[in-house]
Amino acid sequence: MNTVANLDELKLELKKELRQEILAEVLDIIRDEFYPPEEKIRKKFIKKVEEAERRVKEGKFSKYTVEVFEKRFYYIVHPQDLI
């Protein structure tokens, strides 16, 4: 009986580890597909983000309508154009 209990525990542990490995692999694939590596992001875009961060730190920021925001920050709204 003890052997059966050990086998059941082993099965549960293996299932748990397998789920964790599958989840980690799926997350890696999602990151690779949807988040471009930094070296592929256009320098112009990075510069705009850095400038925006600087302005916010200085207390200088603006409010935009959706239309104006899209015109001004097109690459944020359309991430496929980042690379």
N, C-alpha and C positions, 0 to 999 in steps of 0.2 A: 504493500500500500504506500509506503514511504517513497518508493521509486516512482510510482505514478504521480504523486504530489510534486516530486522534484521535476519530472518531465513537464507537468503542467506549468510550473513556475518558469522553467526554461523556455517553454513555448511563448508564454506571455512576455518574458524579457526580450526574446528574439523579435517578436512582433513590435514591441515598443522601439527597439533599436532600429528596425527596418523602417518604421514610420518616420522616425527622426531623420534617418538618412535620406529618405524620399523627399521629405519636406525641405531639408537643406538643399538638395539638388534642384528642386522646383524653384526655390527662392533664388538660387544662383542663376538659373536660366532666365527668370523674370528680370533680375537686375541687369543681366547682359543684354536682354532684348529692349528694355525700356529706359535704361539709364546709360547714356553714352559715356565712355571713359573721358576724363577731363581733357586729355590731349586731343580729343576729337571735337571738342566744343570750340567754336570760333572765338578767336582772341577779342574781336569786337564785342561779342556778347559778354564775355568775362569782364571787360573794361566797363561796360554799362552797369553791370551788377555792382562792381566795386565802387563806381561813382555814386550809385544810388545808396549803397551802404554808408558811404562817407556823408552824403547829404542828410540822411536820417540821423546819424550821430550828431550832426551839427544842428539838428532841429529844423532842417529845411526839407519839407516834403509837400507834395501836392495831392489834391483829390482829382480823380479822373472819371469821366463817364466811360462806359464799356467801349464805346466806339473810339474815343480818344486814346484810351489805354491800349487797344489793339493796334492802332496806328503807331503809337510811340514805342510799344514793347512787343512788336510782332513775334519775335523769337521766343518769348516766354509763352505766348498764347499758342504758338505752333511749334512744339518741341522737335518735330521731325525735321525742321529746317536748321536745327542747331549744328548738324554735322554735314 
